[in-house]
Amino acid sequence: MSNYSLLLPQNSKHMRKALLLTFFGLFFALQSFAQDKKPFITLDNLQLSTRADFTVDYHPEHDTVAPSWDHGFAGKYLVVALDGTIGKKFSYHLRQRINAPNIGFANTFFQGTDWAYLNWNFTDNLFLSAGKQVVAIGGWEYDTNPIDIYYGTEFWNTVCCYEVGASINFKDNAGKNHVLFQVCNSPFINQAMQSMYAFNLMWYGNFEHFKTTYSVNMIEYQPGKYINYIALGNKLQFNGVEMYLDVTNRASFQQELFFGQDLTAIFGIGVDIGDKWIVFAKAGYDYNRAQLPNTEAFDQYVVPGKKVNFESLGFEFYPLSDRSLRFHLCGSHSNSDGISKLQANLGLTWKVDLLHAFTKK
């Protein structure tokens, strides 16, 4: 997922204030509804999340380039999320970045909306979802909230993962399988009404200790031309230990070999140390040898000839029992096309449950 800046264009500042007023106005309006025994509209979640980091990058000597240091403070995220229900059949979901991003084909306030969609529950097992959504691509790194990623793969750093579309969803009674089919705008669009789409089939599996997020995708990168993904995210959870392995194969039917030529692989592990500490490690690898460099790329995220690997190690500390406040320190080494970088990242994350903060007695 692309990185975001806290800098806002001037004409977006008024929009940010208006949105915040709307959020809190909606909150208090819904609270008045909640005085009834059976409110028609409910607000079940209202959360504000923010993160700030101090990062140091060290670039070792390379060829004739002298070693160099870059460092500084940065506000990474400022996000509001809310969820609720409308009657018995509908639910609504919104996540808005107040720090508007410079992504997509226009730096507009809506580009800062990660998702804004409605679910229509036909039955307990079948529902339709429509609006701006996460593009349904498998993998646990991709599935993780960006505020919880300290170092990501080349694919994660370049993919545009929120688009307008619709999906039909099926969940079984046991809650072990969730299958969806989604049609949405292609994440490669660079203007409105470009007539390019993505077709995504997704499976979430939940089998106690083992969990999956698998997808097959056909994504239009030019009109009538598709890049295809097979993304397999596998997770194990047991006794305070969580580990995952993601493998994503990207390919065009035009290339000679379909498998193993354009790939991202990630392994991550986290171990709880008591109630307040988590130690984690992560390693990732991206490469694209499906085409020669400087040719018309089938894959426009991990471009032809690209080869990137990284390893990271760090810890998280939660001083509060509800884990709403988090300190982290992460060290990493990466090599991109033969050029190395060392990074240290120290940061603070705060996730505020506004709903209970305002309503608790």
C-alpha positions as CSV (number, residue, x, y, z in Angstrom):
1,M,0.0,0.0,0.0
2,S,1.3,3.4,-0.9
3,N,2.8,5.6,1.8
4,Y,0.9,8.8,2.7
5,S,1.9,12.4,3.6
6,L,0.4,14.6,6.2
7,L,0.5,17.6,3.8
8,L,-2.9,18.7,2.6
9,P,-3.6,20.9,-0.3
10,Q,-5.1,24.2,0.9
11,N,-8.5,23.6,-0.6
12,S,-8.8,20.3,1.3
13,K,-8.4,21.8,4.8
14,H,-12.0,23.0,4.9
15,M,-13.1,19.6,3.6
16,R,-11.2,17.9,6.5
17,K,-12.9,20.2,9.1
18,A,-16.3,19.6,7.5
19,L,-15.7,15.8,7.6
20,L,-14.7,15.9,11.3
21,L,-17.8,17.9,12.1
22,T,-19.9,15.4,10.1
23,F,-18.4,12.5,12.0
24,F,-19.1,13.9,15.4
25,G,-22.5,15.2,14.3
26,L,-23.4,11.7,13.1
27,F,-22.1,10.3,16.4
28,F,-24.2,12.4,18.6
29,A,-27.3,12.0,16.3
30,L,-26.9,8.2,16.5
31,Q,-26.5,8.3,20.2
32,S,-29.9,10.0,20.4
33,F,-31.3,7.2,18.4
34,A,-29.7,4.7,20.8
35,Q,-32.0,5.9,23.6
36,D,-34.7,3.8,22.1
37,K,-34.9,0.1,22.9
38,K,-34.7,-0.8,19.3
39,P,-32.7,1.9,17.4
40,F,-33.1,1.8,13.6
41,I,-29.6,3.1,13.1
42,T,-26.8,2.0,15.3
43,L,-23.2,3.1,15.7
44,D,-21.2,0.1,16.8
45,N,-17.6,1.3,16.3
46,L,-16.0,4.8,16.2
47,Q,-12.2,4.8,16.3
48,L,-9.5,7.3,15.8
49,S,-6.0,6.0,15.0
50,T,-2.8,7.9,14.5
51,R,0.9,7.1,14.3
52,A,4.1,9.1,14.3
53,D,7.7,7.8,13.6
54,F,11.3,8.8,13.8
55,T,13.2,7.1,11.0
56,V,16.9,6.8,10.2
57,D,18.0,5.5,6.8
58,Y,21.7,4.6,6.2
59,H,22.8,4.1,2.6
60,P,26.2,2.3,2.5
61,E,28.8,3.2,-0.1
62,H,27.9,2.0,-3.5
63,D,30.2,2.2,-6.5
64,T,31.3,5.8,-6.5
65,V,28.5,7.0,-4.3
66,A,29.6,8.0,-0.8
67,P,27.6,6.6,2.2
68,S,24.8,8.9,3.5
69,W,22.3,9.3,6.3
70,D,18.7,10.5,6.1
71,H,16.6,10.9,9.2
72,G,13.6,12.8,10.5
73,F,10.2,12.7,12.2
74,A,7.0,12.0,10.2
75,G,3.3,11.7,10.9
76,K,2.3,8.5,9.2
77,Y,-1.4,8.2,9.6
78,L,-4.5,9.9,11.0
79,V,-7.5,7.8,10.4
80,V,-11.2,7.7,11.5
81,A,-13.2,4.5,11.2
82,L,-16.9,3.9,11.9
83,D,-19.3,1.0,11.5
84,G,-22.9,0.4,12.3
85,T,-26.2,-1.0,11.1
86,I,-29.3,0.4,9.4
87,G,-32.3,-1.7,10.2
88,K,-32.1,-5.4,10.2
89,K,-30.7,-5.9,6.7
90,F,-28.0,-3.2,6.1
91,S,-24.7,-2.2,7.6
92,Y,-22.4,0.6,6.8
93,H,-18.6,0.9,7.0
94,L,-16.3,3.9,6.6
95,R,-12.5,4.4,7.0
96,Q,-11.2,7.9,6.2
97,R,-7.7,9.1,6.2
98,I,-7.7,12.7,7.4
99,N,-4.1,13.1,6.0
100,A,-5.2,13.0,2.4
101,P,-3.0,10.9,0.2
102,N,-1.3,11.7,-3.2
103,I,-2.4,8.5,-4.9
104,G,-4.7,7.5,-7.8
105,F,-5.5,9.8,-10.7
106,A,-6.5,12.8,-8.6
107,N,-5.5,14.2,-5.2
108,T,-9.0,14.6,-4.0
109,F,-10.5,14.2,-0.6
110,F,-12.3,11.0,-1.7
111,Q,-8.9,9.5,-2.5
112,G,-8.3,9.6,1.2
113,T,-11.3,7.3,1.8
114,D,-10.0,3.8,2.2
115,W,-13.5,2.4,2.1
116,A,-17.1,3.6,2.3
117,Y,-19.6,0.8,1.5
118,L,-22.9,-0.7,2.4
119,N,-23.7,-4.4,3.1
120,W,-27.1,-5.7,2.2
121,N,-27.8,-9.0,4.1
122,F,-30.1,-11.2,2.0
123,T,-29.8,-14.1,4.5
124,D,-27.5,-15.0,7.4
125,N,-25.1,-16.4,4.9
126,L,-25.4,-14.3,1.7
127,F,-24.9,-10.5,1.4
128,L,-24.1,-7.9,-1.3
129,S,-21.5,-5.2,-0.7
130,A,-21.2,-2.1,-2.8
131,G,-19.2,1.2,-2.6
132,K,-15.5,1.9,-2.3
133,Q,-13.9,-1.3,-1.1
134,V,-10.5,-3.0,-0.6
135,V,-9.6,-4.6,-3.9
136,A,-9.9,-8.3,-3.0
137,I,-6.3,-9.6,-3.3
138,G,-5.0,-12.4,-1.0
139,G,-2.1,-12.3,1.4
140,W,-1.7,-11.3,5.0
141,E,0.7,-8.4,4.5
142,Y,-1.9,-6.9,2.1
143,D,-4.7,-7.6,4.5
144,T,-3.0,-5.9,7.5
145,N,-4.0,-2.4,8.5
146,P,-1.3,-0.1,7.0
147,I,-0.8,1.5,10.4
148,D,0.5,-1.8,11.7
149,I,3.2,-2.2,8.9
150,Y,6.7,-1.1,9.7
151,Y,8.4,-2.3,6.6
152,G,6.7,-3.7,3.5
153,T,7.5,-5.4,0.2
154,E,7.9,-3.6,-3.1
155,F,4.4,-4.8,-4.0
156,W,2.9,-3.5,-0.8
157,N,4.5,-0.1,-1.2
158,T,3.3,0.4,-4.8
159,V,-0.1,-1.3,-5.0
160,C,-3.3,0.9,-5.1
161,C,-5.7,-1.3,-3.1
162,Y,-9.0,0.7,-2.7
163,E,-11.5,1.1,-5.6
164,V,-15.2,1.5,-6.2
165,G,-17.0,-1.7,-7.0
166,A,-19.4,-4.4,-5.7
167,S,-19.1,-8.0,-4.4
168,I,-21.3,-10.9,-3.7
169,N,-20.4,-12.7,-0.5
170,F,-21.1,-16.1,1.1
171,K,-20.3,-17.2,4.6
172,D,-21.1,-20.6,6.0
173,N,-22.9,-21.1,9.3
174,A,-19.8,-22.2,11.2
175,G,-17.9,-19.1,10.2
176,K,-15.0,-21.1,8.7
177,N,-15.4,-20.1,5.1
178,H,-16.1,-16.7,3.5
179,V,-16.1,-16.6,-0.3
180,L,-16.6,-13.5,-2.4
181,F,-16.6,-12.5,-6.0
182,Q,-15.9,-8.8,-6.7
183,V,-16.0,-6.6,-9.7
184,C,-14.4,-3.1,-9.3
185,N,-12.5,-0.4,-11.1
186,S,-9.0,-1.5,-12.0
187,P,-6.4,-0.1,-9.6
188,F,-4.4,0.9,-12.7
189,I,-6.9,3.6,-13.8
190,N,-5.5,7.1,-14.1
191,Q,-8.7,8.9,-14.9
192,A,-12.4,8.6,-14.3
193,M,-14.6,6.5,-16.6
194,Q,-11.6,4.7,-18.1
195,S,-13.6,1.4,-18.7
196,M,-10.9,-0.8,-17.0
197,Y,-11.9,-3.4,-14.4
198,A,-10.7,-6.0,-12.0
199,F,-12.4,-9.4,-11.4
200,N,-11.5,-11.0,-8.1
201,L,-12.4,-14.3,-6.5
202,M,-11.5,-14.5,-2.8
203,W,-11.5,-17.1,-0.1
204,Y,-11.1,-16.4,3.6
205,G,-10.6,-19.6,5.7
206,N,-10.8,-19.8,9.5
207,F,-9.9,-23.2,10.9
208,E,-9.0,-22.5,14.5
209,H,-5.1,-22.4,14.4
210,F,-4.9,-22.1,10.6
211,K,-6.3,-19.2,8.6
212,T,-6.2,-18.4,4.9
213,T,-6.7,-15.4,2.6
214,Y,-6.5,-16.7,-1.0
215,S,-7.4,-15.0,-4.3
216,V,-7.3,-15.3,-8.0
217,N,-7.5,-12.0,-9.9
218,M,-7.8,-10.7,-13.4
219,I,-6.8,-7.0,-13.4
220,E,-6.9,-4.8,-16.5
221,Y,-3.7,-2.7,-16.8
222,Q,-4.6,-1.4,-20.2
223,P,-7.9,-1.8,-22.1
224,G,-8.3,-5.5,-23.0
225,K,-4.9,-6.4,-21.4
226,Y,-4.8,-8.3,-18.1
227,I,-2.3,-9.1,-15.4
228,N,-3.4,-12.2,-13.4
229,Y,-2.6,-12.9,-9.7
230,I,-2.7,-16.0,-7.7
231,A,-2.2,-14.8,-4.1
232,L,-2.0,-17.3,-1.2
233,G,-1.9,-16.0,2.3
234,N,-1.4,-18.7,5.1
235,K,-1.4,-18.0,8.8
236,L,-0.8,-20.1,11.9
237,Q,-1.8,-18.9,15.4
238,F,-1.3,-20.8,18.7
239,N,-0.2,-20.1,22.3
240,G,0.9,-16.5,21.8
241,V,2.7,-17.2,18.5
242,E,1.5,-16.0,15.1
243,M,3.3,-16.6,11.8
244,Y,2.3,-16.2,8.2
245,L,3.6,-17.0,4.8
246,D,2.4,-15.2,1.7
247,V,3.2,-16.2,-1.9
248,T,1.8,-14.1,-4.8
249,N,2.4,-15.1,-8.5
250,R,1.7,-12.4,-11.1
251,A,1.6,-13.2,-14.8
252,S,0.2,-12.3,-18.2
253,F,-1.0,-15.0,-20.6
254,Q,1.3,-13.3,-23.1
255,Q,4.5,-14.3,-21.2
256,E,6.3,-17.6,-21.9
257,L,6.2,-19.1,-18.4
258,F,3.1,-18.4,-16.2
259,F,4.6,-19.4,-12.8
260,G,7.6,-18.3,-10.9
261,Q,8.7,-15.4,-13.1
262,D,7.0,-12.5,-11.3
263,L,6.7,-13.2,-7.6
264,T,6.4,-11.8,-4.1
265,A,7.1,-14.0,-1.0
266,I,6.8,-12.9,2.6
267,F,7.4,-14.7,6.0
268,G,6.5,-13.0,9.2
269,I,6.4,-14.1,12.9
270,G,5.3,-12.4,16.1
271,V,5.7,-13.8,19.7
272,D,3.9,-12.4,22.7
273,I,6.2,-11.9,25.7
274,G,3.7,-11.5,28.6
275,D,0.9,-9.0,28.2
276,K,2.8,-6.0,27.1
277,W,5.5,-7.1,24.7
278,I,5.6,-8.6,21.2
279,V,8.8,-9.5,19.4
280,F,8.5,-9.8,15.6
281,A,10.6,-10.6,12.6
282,K,9.7,-10.4,8.9
283,A,11.5,-11.1,5.6
284,G,10.3,-10.4,2.0
285,Y,11.3,-10.9,-1.6
286,D,10.0,-9.4,-4.8
287,Y,11.3,-10.1,-8.3
288,N,10.2,-9.8,-11.9
289,R,12.0,-11.7,-14.5
290,A,9.0,-12.3,-16.7
291,Q,10.2,-9.6,-19.2
292,L,13.3,-7.6,-20.0
293,P,13.7,-4.2,-18.4
294,N,12.5,-1.2,-20.3
295,T,9.8,-3.1,-22.1
296,E,6.0,-2.6,-22.0
297,A,5.4,-4.0,-18.5
298,F,2.6,-6.5,-17.8
299,D,3.2,-5.9,-14.1
300,Q,3.3,-2.2,-13.3
301,Y,3.9,-2.6,-9.5
302,V,7.0,-4.8,-9.5
303,V,8.3,-3.8,-12.9
304,P,10.4,-6.0,-15.2
305,G,14.0,-6.5,-14.0
306,K,13.1,-5.5,-10.4
307,K,14.7,-7.5,-7.6
308,V,14.2,-6.5,-3.9
309,N,14.7,-8.4,-0.7
310,F,14.5,-7.3,3.0
311,E,14.8,-8.6,6.5
312,S,13.4,-6.8,9.6
313,L,13.4,-7.4,13.4
314,G,11.8,-5.5,16.2
315,F,9.4,-5.3,19.1
316,E,6.2,-3.6,20.3
317,F,5.5,-2.4,23.8
318,Y,1.9,-1.8,25.1
319,P,1.9,0.1,28.3
320,L,-1.9,0.1,28.7
321,S,-4.0,-3.0,29.4
322,D,-6.4,-2.4,26.5
323,R,-3.4,-2.1,24.1
324,S,-4.6,1.2,22.7
325,L,-1.2,2.8,23.0
326,R,1.8,1.2,21.3
327,F,5.5,1.9,21.0
328,H,7.6,0.2,18.4
329,L,11.2,-0.2,17.3
330,C,12.0,-1.9,14.0
331,G,15.4,-2.4,12.4
332,S,15.6,-3.6,8.8
333,H,18.0,-4.2,5.9
334,S,17.0,-4.1,2.3
335,N,18.6,-4.6,-1.1
336,S,17.0,-3.1,-4.2
337,D,18.6,-4.0,-7.5
338,G,22.0,-4.4,-5.7
339,I,21.7,-1.2,-3.6
340,S,21.6,-1.8,0.1
341,K,19.8,0.3,2.8
342,L,19.7,0.0,6.6
343,Q,16.8,1.5,8.5
344,A,15.8,2.1,12.1
345,N,12.2,3.1,12.9
346,L,11.0,4.2,16.3
347,G,7.3,5.2,16.6
348,L,4.2,5.7,18.6
349,T,0.7,4.5,17.7
350,W,-2.5,5.5,19.4
351,K,-5.9,3.9,18.7
352,V,-8.8,5.6,20.5
353,D,-12.1,3.9,21.0
354,L,-14.2,7.1,20.7
355,L,-17.5,5.3,21.1
356,H,-16.8,4.1,24.6
357,A,-14.7,7.1,25.5
358,F,-17.8,9.3,25.0
359,T,-20.4,6.9,26.3
360,K,-18.9,5.2,29.3
361,K,-20.2,6.3,32.6
